[in-house]
Amino acid sequence: MGKTLPQSVIEATKATRLDEVSSSLTYIGEADIGALDSSSKWLIKRMQKTGTVTKIEWADGNSREDNIWDNRASLTYS
């Protein structure tokens, strides 16, 4: 008998990007599948690790899909 994939894999509706800048800094982006990295359709968050603490902050301080993935390093996070 074959394996059954989880429903979340079958019905994926979001594209995801990960940019592991260093061992302490990672950017994560999500947008509708097909969105260009240069379009303002991305929800972007930044994960910063200091010692044993990881802080997650959102671009523009919110979870709206209105940022440009290509601009992730220059956005304001809170």
Helices and strands as residue ranges (DSSP letters): H 7-10, E 14-22, E 25-32, E 40-50, E 53-58, E 67-68, G 69-74
